[in-house]
Amino acid sequence: MTFDTSKISTGKMPMKWFRSLVVGSLAFTAGCATGPQQKPSAMPETQAPSAPVASATPSKPAPTEANATDTFAQAIQAYEAGDLDTARQGFEKVLAKSPQSLNSQFNLGVIAERQGRVDDARTAYEKVLLLEPAHTPSVVNLANVYRAQERGDDAIALFEKALKAPGRAHDAALLNGLSATYRHLGKLDESEATARKVLERNKDHPGAYKNLAYVAYAREKYRQAELLVGTARKHAEKDPALYNLLGMVYLKLDERPRALAQFQKAVALDEKYAPGYLNLGALALSYRDYAGAEKAFARALELEPDSTEAHLSLAWALDGQKGRDSKKGIAAGEAFEKVLAKRAELPEAVCGAGWAFASDRAGWERAVAFLDRCKTLESTTEQERQMITAKVTGLQNMLKAPPPEAATAGAEGEKKDEATGGAGSMLNQLPQDANAPQDAAPTEGAPTEEGAESAEGASSEPAEGTPAAPAGNVPAEAAQPSGEGTGAPAPAPVPAPQGAAAPTQQGTAPAPTK
């Protein structure tokens, strides 16, 4: 993710177990305002944390201050370049010189979240809050960590404590985060009631309307969600999360071309917006455009290399191409293995790896091992066990036989691309302009009281049952879009978790990044 330095101081898969696969994986990456902060503070603090530096530094700074400033700037540059380890080391050096640097400590938490070191991220945010209990960005991000760890009550308590701090009772970011947490826990009425407090002070707050749209979406009031997104866009027309949500709404309304255009708009606004790529990949899978899905998921992994959900989605995209290229099956099996490195007993990955490796002789031995594991899983039915037994027996017999002679090349290049029906990626065929008249969300008219005040900071939820399930090797849920975001996609992405607040020059007031 990027950050704004102008604002800051701181063969077949018949198994039923595949059907839970991408639901969880893509939901995590949605673009919401309470996901992990992706925009570190871009100005080092050499003052006490209670008075963060706003912008200017002394005309003749002390050598240690200048050194800390330079080191901080270099760390920011490393972060922007995607070199997270160098950025981490830079912020650690700043802390060694200025132990009370809130921004450096906060940024270490951001980097830890991006690298999947959740415990380290939690520790970093907690250290900030020991120095400044009402540091809003740290409250928002730490609450997101708690939610990801199924500690919703702790997240609520964190927000409530921060809101009791002097002058923070109406802090929009805190209220939005609390509203999102309520919704994450399924408490939609509390979520909406909390969001209303934001609009009481600021009737045009785009984050509040965005979260209202998420609440309406959760209540399956899709036209109302569409209207609320349009209202939010009046005040935040370049927020990619709004277009991502609108795409999800259109999928629910079975308007796929419009959905595609919105997802494309999201990544056009922010080329590092992972939830948009996850949703583009999910939509491509629904059209059996496996090559297009592979491209989208690969891009999501470039942005979130530790995302288990993105690896799982990429595995399905590769698996869909193994019929025309057995080496894709090997690649799919290896992608499943990466998932298993973090979730060792995930049935979808265990069984998926077995069937994927079975597509090429180079993977047969691994296929037998994984299929044997798959056979022992409680989720595997008796019918599925019989199929596995037959497949394993066939693979073992073929392994005993000498390899066949290489097939003669020829007509292979004349075949149509089975992954896309011979017509190229559907991502290139459908409308590209999310601002086209047919794809524009309504932006006129005030939302009804019933769904008018949700808060930014919505949590990530799976968007269940959107595109039709593709035929063949991909489970029905593999085509589902990511919700608000990473998080994980979700996944994300999560979700992706996308879009937490970045400090302003004062290092306190948050601004949504997604």
N, C-alpha and C positions, 0 to 999 in steps of 0.2 A: 504494500500500500504506500501511497505517497503522503506527504504532509505539507501543510502550508506554512512556510517559514515567515510569511509576512504578518502572521497574527500571533506569534507565540513568544512567550518568554519561558517559558518553561521547555463336438457335435451337439448335442441338444442338452438342454438343461431343464428336464421336466420336473425337477424337484420343487415341491411347494415351499421349501425353506428359503428359496431364492426370493420369495415375495416380500420379505421384510427388508430386503437389501438397501435399496437406494432411498427408501422412505426416510430412514434415520440419517443416511449419509448426506442427502442433499438438504434436508431441513435445517441443519445446523449452520449453513452458510449464508443465511439471508441477511440483507442489509438493515440492521436495526441500530438503534442508538445506544444500546447497552452492551454491545459486543466488545471484544478487546480493543483497546485504543490502538489505532494504527498510525497515529500522528504524534511522535514525541515532541516535547517542548523543544524549541529551537534556540533557547537563550540560556546560558549558564547563570546560576545564581551565586553571587559571592557575598550576599547579604544574609541576614537571618531569615529563616523560612517564613516567619510571620510577615515579612515585608519583601516579597519577591521583586527583583529588578523589573521595571516596566519596559524600558527600552534602552535609554542612554547609559553609557558607562562614564566614569570620570575621564576628563581629558587627558590626564596623565596617570593611568592605572598603575598600581603597584605591580612589580614583576610577577608575583604569584597569581594575581588576578588576571593579568594579560595571558599568562600561560594557561590558566584554567579556561579562559574564554576561547583561546585558540584550540585547545584540546576539545572543548565542547563542540565548536564549529566543525572540527574534523570528524568528530563522532557523528554529527548530524549528516555530513556529506557521505560518510560510509553507510549510514542507514538508508539514505536516498538511493545509493548505488546498489542496495541489496546485500551489502557485506555486514551482516548482523553481528558476527563475532568481533570484527574490528570496532564496530559501533559500541558494542558492549564493553570492550576493553577501554575505549575512550571515556565512556561515562564513569567507569570504575576509577580511572585516573583522576577525573574531576572530583569524585567523592573523596579520594584520598587526600586531596588538597583542601576541599571544602565539604566536610562531612554533613553539613546541613543543607546541601543543595537539593531542594525538592525536585527540581526538574530532572536532574541526573538520576535520582533514585526512581522517580516515576518512569523515566524512559527505560530503565533497566527492567521494570515490570512489563512494559510494552514489548520489549524484545524477547523477554522470557516467554510471554504468551505466544508470540509469533513462532518461536522455536519449539513450542509444545512443552515447555518446562513450567507447568501450571503451579507447582508448589513454590518455585522460585518467584514467579510472578506475584503470587499471593503475599509472599514475604516482603517483596519490594513495596507493594502498595501499603501493606500494614506498617512498614517503617515510615512511609510518608505520613500516614495518619497519626503516628505517634508524635510527630513533630507539628503537624497541622491537622487536627481532627476533622475539620470541615473542608479539606482539600477535595473539591468536587470531582475532578477527573479520577482521582484515586478511589473515591467512594463508588463512582459509577463502575469502574473496571473491577474493583474487588467484589462488588455485588454480582457482577457477571460471572466471576470465577466461582462464587458461592453457588449461583444458579446452576452452573455447569456441573458442579459436584453434588447436585440435588440438595442443596442447603438453602432452600428458598426462604425459610423462616429467618435464617441468619442474614440473608440479603435484605429482607424487609426491616429487620432490626437496625441494620447498618444505615439504611436510608432514613429511618425515623430518628435515629440519633443525630445524624447530620442536619436534618431539618429543624432540630431543636436548637441548633447553634444560633447565636445572635445574628439577626439579619438574614437568615437562610430559610425562613418559613415558607417563602414563595419562590425559592430557587427553582427555575424551570427544569434544569437538567436533573435535579434530584427528584422532583415530582414526576418527571417523565420516566426516570428509571424506576421509581416505585410503582408507577402505573404499569410499566412493562413487566415487572416482577409479579405483580398481582395476576396479570394476564397469563404469564408463563405457568402460574399455578392453577389456572382455570378460573380465577375469580374475576370474571369479566365486569361485573357490576362495580366492584371496588376499583378495578382498573379505570373504568370510564369516569367514576366519581372523582378519582384522583386527578385525572386528566382535565376535568372541568376547572380545577383550581388554576391550571396554567392559563386557560383562556379567560378566566376572570380578570387577570392582570394584563393579558396580551391577547386580544381577540384575533390577532392575525398570526399567531405563533405557528410556523409551518410544522415544527416537530409535533406539536399537539394534534394537528389535523392528520399528520401521517399516522400517529398511533391510533387515532380514532378510526382511520381506515383499516388498520390491522384488527381492531376490535370488531368492526363491521365484517371484515373477512372471516374472522373466527366464528361469527354468528351466522355465516353463510348469507349475508346480505350484500351480495356482490355489486349490485348497481349502486347501493349506498357507498360502498367502499370506493367505487369508481369516482363518484362525485367528490368524496372526501380527498382522494388523491389529487383531483383537479383543483380543489381549493388550496391544498398544500403547495401545488406547483405554482400558484400565483406568486408565492413568496419565496420559493426555493426551486426555481426551474432547472437548476443544474445539479440537483440531488439525485444521484443514480438509483438510490434505494426506492424512490418514488416510482421510477419507471419499472424497476424490478417488480415491485408490488403490483403495479398496474398490469404487467404481463401475467402475473399469477391470477389476477382477477379475470382477465380475458380467457385464460385457459379454463377456468371454472365455467365461463360462459360459452365455452366451445368455440372461441374465436381465435384460432391458432395463428393465422397470419398477423393479426393485431398483436398477439402475445409475443411473437417472434420479433416484431418491430420494436416493441418496448424493451425487450432484453438486449437487442442490438443497440438501442439508444443508451441504455445503462452503461454498457462497456465503451461506447463512443465518448460518453461524458467522462468516464474514468477507466482508462485502459488497464488499470490494476484492480478493478472491482471483481473479485473472485466470484461472488454469488451470481453475477450476470453470466459468466462463462459456464458455471455449473448448470444454470437453467437452460442456456443454449444447448449444452450437451444433452440434458434430459429431453429437451424437445426434439433434438435430432434422433435420439434413440426411439422416440415414439413414432418417427417416420422410417425407422430402420436405416437411417443414414448413419451407419456405424463409423464411417471414415470422418464425417463431420463431427460426430460425438467425440471421437478420439482426439481430434484437434482441439475441441473446446475444453475437454477435461485435462488434456496435457497443459494447456495454458493456465488452467486453474491450479494445477500442481506447480507450475513455475512460480506462482504467486504464494501458494501455501504448500510448500514441499512436504510438510509433516502431516498433511490432512489425510487421515485414514479414509474419510468419506470420498475424497477425490480419487484416491488410489482404487477404491472399490468400484467407483463409477467408471474409471478408465478401464478396469479389468473387464467390465461388461461390454464396453465399446470394442475392445480388442477381441473378446470372445465372439462377438457377432460377425467378425470377419474371418474366422478360422476356416470356414467352409471353402473359401477361395484361396486362402493363404494359410497353410498349417503353421507357419512361423508366428503368425498372429496369435495362434493358440498358445504357443510357448510364452509369448510376451504376456498374454492374459494370465497364464498360470503364475508367472513371476510377479505380476501385479497383485494377484491374490496372496502370494507369499508375503509381500510387503504389508498387506493388511494383517495377516496372521502374526507378523512380528510384534504387533501391538495388541491384537485381540486374538489370542492363540486358539480359542475354541469357537470362533464365530462359524456357525454351520454353513452360511452362504459362501464363505471364503474357502473353507475346507473342501466342500463338495464342488464348488466352482473350479478350484484348482485341479481337482481330479479329472473333471470332464474336459477342462481346457488343455491340460498336458496330454490327454489321450489323442489329441488331433495330429500329433507328429511323433514319429518314431523316437526322436531325440528326447521326448518327454515321457515315454511310456513307463519307464521304471518309476518316475515320480508320480505318474498318474495312478499306478497300482497302489502306491503307498497312501496317497490322499483318498482314493476311493475306498480303500480298506478302513480308513479312519471315518469316512463319511458313513459307511455301512453301520458303524457302531453307535452313531449319534441317536439320541432319543427322538429327535425330530424326523428321522428318516422312517418312512412307512415300509411296510412289508413288501409292497409292490416295488418300491424304489430299491429295496435291498436285493430283490430278484434281478432287477435290471443291472445293478452294480455287479452282482456275482457273474452275470453273463459277460459283462464288459471286461471285468478283470480276467476272466478265463480266456477270453479272446486275445487280450493284450499279452498275457503270459505265453500263449501258444505262438503268437507272432514273434515274440522276443526270442523264442527258441529257433526260429527259422532264420536263414541268412537274409540279409537286407536285399530287397529287390533292386534290379538295375534301374538307374535313373531314367525317368520318363523323357521321351523326346520332346524338346521344346517345339512349339509351332503355333497351334491355334490358341494357345493360352492368352497371347496378347490381343486376340481378336474378341475375347469374351467381354461381355458387358460387366461392369463393376457391380457385382451382386450386392455389395454393401449399400449402394445407393440406387439400385435399379437401372444403372447404366446412364443416368441422367445428371450425374454430378451431385454435389452436396446440396441438400434442400436449404441450407443456411444461405446459399448464394442465389437461390431461386425465388424465395419469398421476399416480400417487401423489406427494404432496408431502412426506410425512413420512418422513424417513430413519430415524426411530426406531421406526417401526411394526414389530410383531413379524416380519412377513414380510421385512423389510429389514434386520434387525439381524444383524451379524456375530457369530459365536460368540465368547464371551469367557471360556470356561471351558476348563481343560485346558492343560497346558504344551506348548509346541511341541516337536517332536522334535529331537533333537540335529542331525539332518541339515540343518534349516533354521531353527534357533532363534536364531542370533546374527548379524543383519546390523546395519549401522550407519546411523544417521540421516545425512543428507547424501548420499542417493542421487542419482545424476545423472539427467538426463532422457533417456528413450529413447522411440522411437515405439512405440505399441501397435498392432501390425500386425494387420489383418484382423479387426476386431471387429464392428461392426454390418454388416448386409448392405448391399450397395451400392444406393443409390436408383436408380430408373430415370430416364431423361431426361438432363439436362445435367450432373449432378454426377459426378465420377470416384469410383470405388470407395473410394479412400483419403480422400475428403473427409469420410466419415462416421466416421473413426477418431478415438478420443479422444486427448487429450494424455496424456503419461506423467506424470512427476513434476514437471515444471516449470519457468520462466522464469525462461520464461522465458519456451516461445519461447516448445501451442500452443504453447510452447510455448516455448505455443508461450507452455506454455509453460512455458513462457513465459516454459520454457521449459525452459528452459525452460528462471519461470518459470523467476532460476534461482533461483531461487525459494527462498526460505526459508533464506537463510544466517543466520548467528548475529548476534544483537544483543548488545552489551556489557551486562553487569550494572552495578550501581553502581560496582564496582571497575574497570570498563572492560576486563575481561579474559575472564571466563567467558562463553561464548555461550549463547544460548537460541534454539531454533528459532522462526522467525516464521511458518512455513507448515507 
